[in-house]
Amino acid sequence: VRQKNTTRKMIAKTTPGTDHEEEHGPDKVSETPSSVASKSSSITAAHERSAVKGPQLVEKETKIITWSKVAVAFVLLFATAAAATTTYRYTSQQDEIEFQTRFEDTASQIISVYEINAKKFFDVYDTLSLQVTIQVLESSEEWPYVTIPRFEAIAEKVLNQTAATNFGLAVYVPAVNRTRWENYSDTNQGWRQEGYDYHNSGVTASPVVPFIWNSFQAFGPVNQTQQGRSGYLPVWQTAPILTSNRLSNFDAFALGDFGSVFDRARKLRSPTLSRVRPESLNKTANLEDGAYASPDSYIVAPIFEDVGSDKVVGALTSLLQWKTYFINLLPEGTSAVVLVIRSTCNQTQSYLIEGPDVKYLGPSDLHDAKFDAEMVETVFTPFSEAECLHTLELYPSQDFQDRYTSLRPITYTISVIFIFILTASVFVGYDCLVERRQGMVMNTAQRSTAIVSSLFPATVRDRLMDEVIAMQTDSHDKALERDHSSKLVSSWSAYSPSDRRGNEPRSSSSASGGNAVAIKEGGGFIPRSKPIADLFPDVTVLFADIVGFTAWASTREPTEVFTLLEAIYNPFDRIARRLKVFKVETIGDCYVAATGLPEKLDDHAVVMAKFALNCMVKMAAVVNGLEGMLGKDTNRLSMRFGIHSGPVTAGVLRGEKSRFQLFGDTVNTAARMESTGSRGCIHLSEETAKLVMASSNCMGLHVVPRKEHVQVKGKGKLQTYWLTTRRADNTNAVQHAVQPCIIPDATGPTSSGKIMPLDCSSSSSSSTKTRSDHCDY
């Protein structure tokens, strides 16, 4: 279209008499051969330029489309990679979370069950040692010359409950009583045969070693007590009798650190655990693969002479394998967990807990280091006060991780890639269809142009095309204007004067159907329908300005400035809705409102006066409340109000960003009332003051004439008034008191008790300022 318009303009400029011919006809102007030749050459040149520009434009657009396709392909490729990576990482993370959660649950189960088992072992020995003390007290025996009847049966229950290797009773024999003890042990061997008979073994018990001994290599009576000891701790009764019948009268003080464990148990008055026997750490079982046997420790439970006594007379002792604590902790089929036991005595053990079974791995830390982050640690209880403090460390095994590692990351990632490939395929297919359609449309257009060119001369063809373009443009403009008009009507429908009850403004025009504008030659616009505008004869306009705002805002951040404005004007808006005041706009810190439009309001001046008073109160509360947030000088801000009443022209100025606007002398005068007012005061024009006084709904309102006249541009000096209320003490304050509406004498209080006129300018004359241009209508 631009090319054709350019061609026509060039023809008009280069062909003299063309416009004259079109206007007056061929009969009025004759063409010379030279002019005809010039015109023909100009048209030919224009069409040649158009023919050259067409392919260039097509080539340029083709390149743009091609590069756009390449860009889209790269975007799709990048999106596919990003989505696939995100999906894989997310699903892998979910597997990792499930693995960690499962392991933490398993570790928690192991710790809770093992603590129950350990507590059970502790309680068995603690309870049994107390029972032995009571049993001896109730008998005629005295320590150390004590033999527990049915010992084999008692020991069998203990061994079944604790899975210990053996169980025995050792008595403390002072050195001075050694001979007497050896005679006692020699004459009281019946418990041995009793044990064999309990098992129905048919074995005859061998005699007890008749003396105290302390070495398996150099068998014989001891020569003296162990270093630092004043007596012996011979093992007396043992079980099971079938495997431990040769330990009688062996001095337990000679067993490594047994003496220190015995002393700690006596001090703590409770069963105590020894360190792991060094010889059991590296002991191998009789297996072909050379597997280790389980390490073990002694449990020593002290026996006291009496309940509450501190005198230790013996001890119950067992040899307990460490793996016993961790048997049957997990159900069958649970994946393996590695347990590492460390002690403060520099001893380390590693076990593999797999369901109910436990396997000793070796005397070192044998967990996989890659699972260090998943470690769960706890203290070995209830033997927390043993000679060596033991800590348990639980780690997942590779088998445990494999069980909770799925193929979901790979499966989901492949699915995402497939979806993107499918999407790209659909895009390519759609693009091919679009290109095919565009090709068909282009071929049809070219054929249509060829047909039109073959049927009509070039000038006629251009006029036909121009007419079609003009019709299309006009149709498009009509559609746009209908949409624009519908928006204007819908936004202003609530304020249309013709639909207001009791309000009959003088309407100069109204919106009508059809186009709002029409195209004029030269690119201008003329209205095709009448503008939306009306005259409202009875209106009160208010201008309100924040005094000191400019100086205050110059030292604040933008967010603080808008915080203040929103905090002030949002309550104003709520008050306006409540009192049915029409808010026109806010320009900077200037608030503009009106009453009496778009709906007629009889007491428009009184309503506006009440609105100003309410806003004054709200302003004071807001700035006081914002002092802590926005600074101490915020509470120094106040409002200055100006109000005037009269006729106003209002309507919608159509175009971009259309809006409802007020025009007229009333608006300008209201702005002058505000600009010539004073800080914290409501300035009324004489017209507004008279309306307030004349209203029957003015209870609580009071107007006071201003002492000096106000010079108003274009109007000269005017008598204006201050709006206030009356208190019981005859002082001015903004409150909701019910008072008669009067204008008192401007010189002072009268004998009737009327209040003194309030001259607001005298209270803050320095705050009066000239309005800025943006609020000066």
C-alpha positions in Angstrom: 0.0 0.0 0.0 2.8 2.4 0.9 4.5 1.6 -2.4 1.3 2.4 -4.3 0.6 5.6 -2.4 4.2 6.6 -3.1 3.8 5.9 -6.8 0.6 8.0 -7.0 2.2 10.9 -5.2 5.2 10.7 -7.5 2.9 10.7 -10.5 1.0 13.7 -9.1 4.2 15.6 -8.6 5.8 14.7 -11.9 2.7 15.0 -14.1 1.6 18.6 -14.6 -2.2 19.1 -14.9 -3.1 15.7 -13.5 -5.1 17.0 -10.6 -6.6 19.6 -12.8 -7.7 17.0 -15.2 -9.2 14.8 -12.6 -11.1 17.8 -11.2 -12.4 19.4 -14.5 -12.3 16.5 -17.0 -10.6 16.0 -20.3 -12.7 18.7 -22.0 -11.1 21.4 -19.9 -7.4 20.6 -20.2 -5.6 19.1 -23.2 -2.5 17.0 -22.9 0.5 17.6 -25.1 2.6 14.7 -26.5 5.5 15.7 -24.2 3.3 15.6 -21.1 1.8 12.2 -22.1 5.3 10.8 -22.6 6.5 12.2 -19.2 3.5 10.7 -17.4 4.0 7.4 -19.0 7.6 7.3 -18.1 6.9 8.3 -14.5 4.3 5.5 -14.1 6.7 3.0 -15.7 9.5 4.0 -13.4 7.3 3.8 -10.3 6.1 0.3 -11.2 9.7 -0.7 -11.9 10.7 0.5 -8.4 7.8 -1.4 -6.9 8.8 -4.5 -8.8 12.3 -4.2 -7.5 11.2 -3.5 -3.9 8.7 -6.4 -3.8 11.3 -9.3 -4.2 13.7 -7.5 -1.9 11.0 -7.3 0.8 10.0 -11.0 0.2 13.7 -12.0 0.5 14.1 -10.0 3.7 11.0 -11.4 5.3 12.0 -14.9 4.3 15.4 -14.4 6.0 13.7 -13.2 9.1 11.3 -16.1 9.2 14.2 -18.5 8.5 16.2 -17.1 11.4 13.1 -17.1 13.6 12.7 -20.8 12.9 16.4 -21.5 13.7 16.0 -19.5 17.0 12.9 -21.5 17.8 14.7 -24.7 17.1 17.6 -23.7 19.4 15.1 -22.7 22.1 13.3 -26.1 21.8 16.7 -27.8 22.0 17.7 -25.9 25.0 14.4 -26.4 26.7 14.6 -30.1 26.0 18.1 -30.3 27.5 17.0 -28.2 30.5 13.8 -30.2 31.1 15.6 -33.5 30.8 18.4 -32.5 33.1 15.9 -31.1 35.7 13.8 -34.3 35.5 16.8 -36.6 35.9 18.1 -34.6 38.9 14.7 -34.3 40.5 13.9 -38.0 40.2 17.4 -39.0 41.3 17.0 -36.7 44.3 13.7 -38.4 45.1 15.4 -41.8 45.0 18.1 -40.5 47.2 15.6 -39.1 49.7 13.7 -42.4 49.8 17.0 -44.2 50.3 18.0 -41.9 53.2 14.6 -42.1 54.8 14.5 -45.9 54.6 17.9 -46.1 56.1 17.1 -43.7 58.9 14.0 -45.8 59.7 16.1 -49.0 59.7 18.8 -47.5 61.9 16.2 -46.2 64.3 14.7 -49.6 64.5 18.1 -51.2 65.2 18.9 -48.7 68.0 15.6 -49.1 69.7 15.5 -52.9 69.7 19.2 -53.2 70.7 18.6 -50.9 73.6 15.7 -53.1 74.7 18.0 -56.2 74.5 20.8 -54.5 76.4 18.5 -53.3 79.1 17.1 -56.8 79.5 20.6 -58.2 79.9 21.4 -55.5 82.5 18.2 -56.1 84.4 18.8 -59.9 84.5 22.1 -59.7 86.2 21.1 -56.8 88.5 18.0 -58.6 89.7 19.7 -62.0 90.1 22.5 -60.5 92.3 19.9 -58.9 94.6 18.1 -62.3 94.8 21.3 -64.0 95.8 21.9 -61.5 98.6 18.4 -62.0 100.0 18.6 -65.8 99.7 21.8 -65.9 101.7 20.4 -63.6 104.3 17.4 -65.9 104.7 19.6 -69.0 105.1 22.0 -70.0 107.8 25.1 -69.5 105.6 27.6 -66.7 105.7 29.9 -65.3 103.1 32.1 -66.6 101.5 30.9 -70.1 102.5 27.9 -70.1 100.3 26.5 -72.5 97.8 23.4 -71.7 95.7 21.1 -74.6 95.4 19.7 -75.6 92.0 22.4 -73.4 90.4 22.4 -75.2 87.1 18.6 -74.6 86.6 19.0 -70.9 87.5 22.0 -70.5 85.2 20.1 -72.2 82.3 17.4 -69.5 82.5 20.0 -66.7 82.5 21.8 -68.2 79.6 18.6 -68.5 77.6 17.7 -64.9 78.3 21.1 -63.4 77.5 22.6 -65.9 75.1 25.8 -65.7 77.2 28.6 -68.2 76.8 28.8 -69.1 80.5 27.5 -68.0 83.9 29.3 -68.3 87.2 29.4 -67.3 90.9 32.7 -65.9 92.3 33.1 -65.3 96.1 35.5 -62.9 97.8 37.9 -64.8 100.2 40.1 -62.7 102.4 43.7 -64.0 102.5 43.4 -65.0 106.2 40.4 -67.3 105.3 42.0 -69.1 102.4 42.6 -72.4 104.3 39.1 -72.4 105.6 37.7 -71.7 102.1 39.7 -74.5 100.5 38.4 -76.9 103.1 34.8 -75.7 102.5 35.1 -76.1 98.7 36.5 -79.6 99.2 33.6 -80.8 101.4 30.7 -79.0 99.5 31.0 -80.4 95.9 27.5 -81.7 95.7 26.3 -78.9 93.4 28.5 -80.3 90.7 26.8 -83.7 90.6 23.5 -81.9 90.9 24.3 -80.1 87.7 25.1 -83.3 85.8 21.9 -84.9 87.1 19.9 -81.9 86.0 20.9 -82.6 82.4 20.5 -86.4 82.9 23.9 -86.9 81.5 24.8 -90.0 83.6 28.3 -88.4 84.2 29.9 -88.7 87.6 31.3 -85.3 88.7 35.0 -85.1 89.0 36.4 -83.6 92.2 37.0 -79.8 92.6 40.5 -78.5 92.6 41.2 -78.4 96.4 43.1 -75.1 96.3 43.0 -71.6 94.8 44.9 -71.4 91.6 45.5 -68.6 89.0 47.4 -70.0 85.9 46.6 -72.5 83.2 50.2 -72.9 82.3 51.8 -73.3 85.8 49.0 -75.2 87.5 49.2 -75.2 91.3 48.3 -73.4 94.5 48.8 -69.6 94.4 51.6 -68.3 96.5 50.1 -64.9 97.2 47.3 -62.6 96.3 47.3 -60.4 93.2 49.2 -57.2 93.6 47.2 -54.6 95.6 44.7 -57.2 96.7 44.1 -58.5 100.3 42.1 -61.5 99.2 41.1 -63.8 96.4 38.1 -64.0 94.1 37.8 -67.8 93.3 35.2 -68.9 90.8 33.0 -71.3 92.8 29.8 -72.4 90.9 29.8 -72.4 87.1 27.4 -73.3 84.3 26.9 -75.0 82.0 28.5 -77.7 84.0 29.2 -79.8 80.9 31.7 -77.3 79.5 33.0 -75.2 82.5 33.6 -77.8 85.2 37.3 -77.1 85.5 37.1 -73.4 86.5 36.3 -73.9 90.2 38.7 -72.1 92.6 40.3 -70.2 89.8 41.2 -66.7 91.1 39.3 -64.3 88.8 41.6 -61.4 89.8 44.2 -63.1 87.5 41.9 -62.7 84.4 43.3 -59.6 82.7 41.3 -56.5 83.6 38.7 -58.5 85.5 39.8 -57.0 88.8 39.3 -53.4 87.6 35.9 -54.3 86.2 35.0 -55.8 89.6 36.1 -52.6 91.4 34.1 -50.4 89.0 31.0 -52.6 89.6 31.4 -52.3 93.3 31.7 -48.5 93.1 28.7 -48.2 90.8 26.7 -50.8 92.6 25.4 -52.1 89.3 26.4 -54.6 86.6 29.4 -53.4 84.5 30.9 -54.4 81.1 34.6 -55.0 80.6 36.5 -53.9 77.5 36.5 -56.4 74.6 38.9 -59.2 75.4 41.9 -58.6 73.0 42.3 -62.3 72.4 38.7 -62.5 71.1 39.0 -59.6 68.6 41.3 -61.5 66.2 40.1 -65.0 67.0 39.1 -67.0 63.9 36.3 -69.5 64.0 36.8 -73.0 62.8 35.5 -72.3 59.3 37.1 -73.0 56.0 36.9 -69.3 54.9 38.8 -68.2 58.0 35.9 -66.0 59.2 36.3 -64.3 62.6 34.6 -65.4 65.7 32.6 -62.8 67.6 34.4 -60.7 70.2 33.2 -60.9 73.7 33.4 -59.1 77.1 32.8 -59.9 80.7 29.7 -58.8 82.6 30.3 -58.4 86.3 27.4 -57.9 88.7 28.4 -57.3 92.3 26.8 -59.2 95.3 26.6 -57.2 98.5 26.4 -58.7 102.0 23.1 -57.1 102.8 20.6 -54.9 101.0 22.0 -51.3 101.2 25.4 -52.6 102.4 28.6 -51.4 100.8 30.5 -54.6 101.5 31.0 -56.7 98.4 31.1 -60.5 99.1 31.1 -61.8 95.6 30.0 -61.4 92.0 27.9 -62.9 89.2 29.8 -63.0 85.9 29.3 -64.1 82.3 31.2 -64.0 79.1 28.9 -62.4 76.5 29.5 -62.1 72.7 28.9 -58.6 71.3 26.8 -59.8 68.4 24.3 -61.2 70.9 23.0 -57.6 71.4 22.1 -57.3 67.7 20.5 -60.6 66.9 16.9 -60.6 65.7 16.8 -56.8 65.4 15.4 -56.7 61.8 12.8 -58.7 60.0 13.7 -61.3 57.4 14.5 -59.7 54.0 15.8 -56.4 55.2 18.8 -55.1 53.3 22.2 -55.3 55.1 23.4 -52.5 57.4 27.0 -52.1 58.5 27.6 -51.6 62.3 30.9 -50.2 63.5 31.5 -50.2 67.3 34.2 -47.9 68.6 35.4 -47.7 72.2 37.5 -45.2 74.1 39.9 -48.1 74.7 41.0 -47.9 71.0 39.0 -51.0 70.1 37.0 -51.2 66.9 34.6 -53.9 65.6 32.6 -54.2 62.4 29.4 -56.2 61.9 27.0 -56.8 59.1 23.4 -56.8 60.2 21.2 -58.5 57.6 17.7 -59.2 58.8 17.7 -61.2 62.0 21.3 -62.4 61.4 24.6 -60.8 62.5 28.0 -61.4 61.0 31.3 -60.2 62.5 33.4 -58.7 59.8 36.7 -57.9 61.6 38.5 -55.8 64.1 38.5 -52.6 62.1 36.2 -50.0 60.4 35.0 -51.9 57.3 32.1 -49.6 56.1 32.1 -48.0 52.7 33.4 -44.5 53.0 31.0 -43.1 50.4 28.2 -43.6 53.0 29.9 -41.4 55.6 27.2 -38.7 55.2 24.4 -41.2 56.1 26.0 -42.3 59.4 23.7 -42.7 62.4 25.5 -42.6 65.8 24.5 -43.5 69.3 26.1 -44.4 72.7 26.1 -48.0 73.8 23.6 -48.2 76.7 22.8 -49.1 79.5 26.5 -49.9 80.1 27.4 -46.2 79.5 29.6 -46.0 82.6 31.7 -49.1 81.8 35.4 -48.9 81.8 35.4 -48.2 78.1 32.7 -46.0 76.5 31.4 -47.6 73.4 29.6 -45.8 70.5 27.7 -47.4 67.7 27.9 -46.2 64.1 25.4 -47.4 61.5 26.0 -47.2 57.8 24.0 -48.4 54.8 25.6 -51.1 52.6 25.8 -51.0 48.8 23.0 -53.7 48.8 20.8 -51.3 50.8 21.4 -48.5 48.4 20.8 -50.6 45.3 17.4 -51.7 46.7 16.1 -48.2 46.8 17.8 -47.0 43.5 15.3 -47.3 40.7 15.2 -46.7 37.0 12.7 -43.8 37.4 15.3 -41.1 36.6 16.2 -42.6 33.3 12.6 -43.6 32.4 11.2 -40.1 33.2 14.1 -38.4 31.4 13.5 -40.4 28.3 9.8 -39.6 28.5 10.5 -35.9 28.7 12.8 -36.0 25.8 10.2 -37.9 23.8 7.5 -35.4 24.6 9.8 -32.5 23.4 10.7 -34.4 20.3 7.0 -35.0 19.6 6.3 -31.3 20.3 9.0 -30.2 17.9 7.7 -32.7 15.3 4.2 -31.1 15.6 5.7 -27.7 15.3 7.6 -28.6 12.2 4.6 -30.3 10.7 2.5 -27.2 11.5 5.1 -24.9 10.0 5.1 -27.0 6.8 1.3 -26.7 6.6 1.5 -22.9 7.2 4.2 -22.5 4.5 2.0 -24.5 2.1 -1.0 -22.4 2.9 1.0 -19.2 2.6 2.3 -20.4 -0.8 -1.2 -21.1 -2.0 -2.4 -17.7 -0.8 0.6 -16.0 -2.5 0.0 -17.9 -5.7 -3.7 -17.0 -5.6 -2.8 -13.3 -5.0 -0.4 -13.3 -7.8 -2.9 -14.9 -10.1 -5.6 -12.4 -9.0 -3.2 -9.5 -9.6 -2.4 -10.8 -13.0 -6.1 -11.2 -13.8 -6.9 -7.7 -12.6 -3.9 -6.3 -14.5 -5.0 -8.0 -17.6 -8.6 -6.7 -17.4 -8.0 -3.1 -16.3 -5.5 -0.4 -17.1 -3.0 0.5 -14.4 -4.7 3.7 -13.2 -8.1 2.0 -12.9 -6.6 -1.0 -11.1 -4.9 1.3 -8.6 -8.1 3.1 -7.9 -9.9 -0.2 -7.4 -7.3 -1.4 -5.1 -7.3 1.9 -3.2 -11.0 1.7 -2.8 -10.8 -1.9 -1.4 -8.0 -0.8 1.0 -10.1 2.2 2.1 -13.1 0.0 2.7 -11.0 -2.5 4.7 -9.4 0.4 6.7 -12.8 1.9 7.3 -14.2 -1.4 8.4 -11.2 -2.0 10.7 -11.6 1.6 12.2 -15.3 0.9 12.7 -14.5 -2.3 14.7 -11.9 -0.5 16.7 -14.2 2.4 17.4 -17.0 0.1 18.5 -14.7 -1.6 20.9 -13.4 1.7 22.2 -17.0 3.2 22.5 -18.2 0.1 24.3 -15.4 0.5 26.9 -16.2 4.2 27.4 -19.9 3.5 27.7 -19.4 0.6 30.2 -16.9 2.6 32.3 -19.2 5.7 32.3 -22.6 3.9 32.3 -22.8 4.4 36.1 -22.5 8.1 35.6 -24.6 8.7 32.4 -26.7 11.8 33.2 -29.7 10.5 31.2 -30.1 7.6 33.6 -29.9 9.5 36.8 -32.9 9.8 39.0 -33.8 13.4 39.8 -30.8 14.9 38.1 -31.5 16.8 34.9 -28.3 18.5 33.7 -28.3 20.5 30.5 -26.8 18.0 28.1 -25.1 19.4 25.1 -24.7 16.0 23.5 -24.9 12.3 24.1 -23.1 9.2 22.7 -24.8 7.7 19.7 -24.3 4.5 17.9 -21.9 4.1 15.0 -18.4 5.3 14.5 -17.0 7.8 16.9 -14.5 9.2 14.4 -14.1 9.3 10.6 -10.9 9.4 8.5 -10.3 12.8 6.9 -8.0 13.3 3.9 -4.6 14.3 5.1 -4.6 11.9 8.1 -6.7 14.1 10.4 -9.8 13.1 12.3 -13.2 14.7 12.6 -16.0 13.5 15.0 -18.7 11.5 13.4 -20.7 11.4 16.6 -21.3 14.0 19.3 -18.9 14.0 22.2 -20.0 12.8 25.7 -20.3 16.1 27.7 -22.8 17.7 30.0 -23.3 20.8 32.1 -24.0 20.2 35.9 -25.4 23.4 37.4 -25.2 22.6 41.1 -21.8 21.2 42.0 -19.3 21.6 44.9 -15.6 21.0 44.0 -12.9 20.3 46.6 -9.2 20.7 46.3 -7.0 19.3 49.1 -3.2 19.6 49.2 -0.7 18.3 51.7 1.2 21.2 53.3 4.9 20.6 53.6 4.8 17.6 51.3 7.4 18.8 48.8 10.0 19.4 51.4 9.2 16.2 53.2 9.3 14.1 50.0 12.6 15.5 49.0 14.3 13.6 51.8 12.5 10.3 51.5 12.7 7.2 49.3 10.1 6.8 46.6 8.5 3.8 48.5 8.2 6.0 51.6 6.5 8.8 49.6 3.9 6.4 48.1 3.4 4.8 51.5 2.4 8.1 52.9 0.1 9.0 50.0 -1.6 5.6 50.0 -2.0 5.8 53.8 -3.7 9.2 53.5 -5.7 8.9 50.3 -7.1 5.4 50.8 -9.0 6.4 53.9 -10.2 9.5 52.0 -11.5 7.2 49.3 -13.4 5.2 51.9 -14.9 8.3 53.4 -15.9 9.5 49.9 -17.7 6.2 49.2 -19.5 6.5 52.5 -20.7 10.1 52.0 -21.3 9.6 48.2 -18.6 12.0 47.2 -17.3 11.6 43.6 -13.5 11.4 43.5 -12.2 13.0 40.3 -8.5 12.3 40.5 -5.3 12.7 42.5 -2.5 14.7 40.9 0.7 14.3 43.0 -0.3 15.2 46.5 -3.4 17.1 45.4 -6.8 15.4 45.9 -9.8 16.5 43.8 -13.4 15.6 44.6 -16.9 16.8 43.7 -20.4 16.5 44.8 -23.6 17.1 42.7 -22.2 15.0 39.8 -22.7 12.7 38.1 -25.9 12.4 40.3 -27.8 15.4 41.5 -27.4 16.1 45.2 -29.4 18.8 47.0 -27.0 19.2 50.0 -23.9 18.9 47.9 -22.1 21.8 49.8 -22.9 20.3 53.2 -21.8 16.8 52.1 -18.5 18.2 50.9 -18.0 20.2 54.1 -18.5 17.0 56.1 -16.2 15.1 53.8 -13.5 17.8 54.4 -13.9 17.6 58.2 -13.7 13.8 58.2 -10.6 13.9 56.0 -9.0 16.5 58.4 -9.5 14.2 61.3 -8.3 11.1 59.4 -5.2 13.0 58.2 -4.1 13.9 61.8 -4.5 10.2 62.9 -2.6 8.9 59.9 0.4 11.1 60.1 0.7 10.5 63.9 0.5 6.8 63.3 3.2 6.9 60.6 5.7 8.9 62.7 7.6 5.8 63.8 7.8 4.4 60.3 8.5 7.5 58.2 10.2 9.9 60.6 9.5 12.3 63.4 8.7 15.2 61.0 5.9 13.2 59.4 3.4 14.3 62.0 4.1 18.0 61.0 2.3 17.4 57.7 -1.3 18.6 57.4 -3.9 19.3 54.8 -5.2 22.5 53.3 -8.7 22.3 51.8 -10.3 24.7 49.3 -14.1 24.4 48.4 -16.2 26.3 45.9 -19.7 25.7 44.5 -21.2 26.4 41.1 -21.8 25.1 37.6 -19.3 22.6 36.1 -18.9 21.2 32.6 -17.9 17.6 32.7 -17.4 14.9 30.1 -15.2 12.3 28.4 -12.3 13.6 26.2 -12.1 10.8 23.7 -8.8 9.4 22.5 -6.1 7.3 24.0 -6.4 7.0 27.8 -9.8 8.7 27.9 -10.9 10.0 31.2 -13.7 12.0 32.9 -12.7 15.6 33.4 -14.1 18.8 34.9 -14.0 22.2 33.3 -15.1 25.7 34.2 -14.7 28.7 36.5 -16.0 26.7 39.5 -13.0 24.3 39.2 -10.5 27.2 39.0 -12.1 29.0 41.9 -11.9 25.9 44.1 -8.3 25.6 43.2 -7.8 29.2 44.3 -9.5 28.6 47.5 -7.1 25.8 48.3 -4.0 27.7 47.2 -5.0 30.8 49.3 -6.0 28.7 52.3 -3.9 27.9 55.4 -2.4 24.9 57.0 -5.0 22.7 58.8 -7.9 24.8 57.6 -10.9 24.3 55.3 -11.3 27.4 53.1 -14.8 28.1 51.7 -15.9 30.5 49.0 -18.8 32.7 49.8 -21.1 30.7 47.5 -20.3 27.5 49.4 -20.6 29.2 52.8 -24.1 30.4 51.9 -25.2 27.0 50.8 -23.9 25.5 54.0 -25.7 28.1 56.1 -28.9 27.7 54.1 -29.0 23.9 54.4 -31.3 22.2 56.9 -28.7 19.5 57.2 -25.8 21.5 58.5 -25.9 20.4 62.2 -22.4 20.4 63.6 -21.0 22.7 60.9 -19.9 26.3 61.5 -18.5 28.9 59.1 -16.4 31.9 60.2 -15.6 34.8 57.9 -12.0 35.4 57.1 -10.6 38.7 58.5 -8.9 39.8 55.3 -10.3 39.5 51.8 -8.5 37.1 49.4 -7.1 38.3 46.1 -8.2 35.8 43.4 -6.8 36.0 39.9 -9.6 37.1 37.5 -12.0 37.9 40.3 -10.4 40.5 42.5 -10.8 40.5 46.2 -13.3 38.0 47.6 -14.8 37.5 51.1 -14.1 33.9 52.1 -14.8 31.7 55.1 -13.3 29.1 57.3 -15.2 25.9 58.1 -15.0 24.6 61.7 -17.1 23.0 64.5 -18.0 24.1 68.0 -17.0 22.5 71.3 -18.7 22.9 74.7 -15.9 25.2 75.9 -16.3 27.5 72.9 -13.0 26.6 71.4 -12.5 25.4 67.8 -11.9 21.7 67.1 -12.8 19.2 64.4 -15.4 16.9 66.0 -18.8 15.5 65.4 -20.8 17.8 67.7 -24.3 18.8 66.9 -24.5 22.6 66.7 -26.8 25.1 65.0 -25.5 26.4 61.7 -24.6 30.2 62.2 -22.1 32.8 61.2 -20.8 34.6 64.3 -19.5 38.1 64.5 -16.0 38.3 63.2 -14.7 40.4 66.0 -15.2 38.2 69.1 -17.6 36.3 71.3 -21.1 37.7 71.8 -23.3 37.8 74.8 -25.1 34.8 73.5 -22.0 32.6 73.9 -21.2 32.3 70.2 -17.6 31.2 69.5 -14.8 33.6 68.5 -14.1 33.6 64.7 -11.2 31.3 63.7 -8.6 33.0 61.6 -6.6 30.0 60.3 -4.1 32.1 58.5 -2.8 33.6 61.7 -2.0 30.2 63.1 0.3 29.1 60.3 0.8 31.9 57.8 4.1 30.6 56.7 2.5 27.4 55.3 0.4 29.3 52.7 1.9 28.6 49.3 0.9 29.2 45.7 -0.5 26.1 44.0 1.7 24.2 41.6 0.6 24.1 38.0 -0.5 20.5 38.1 -3.3 21.4 40.6 -4.2 24.8 39.0 -7.2 24.2 36.7 
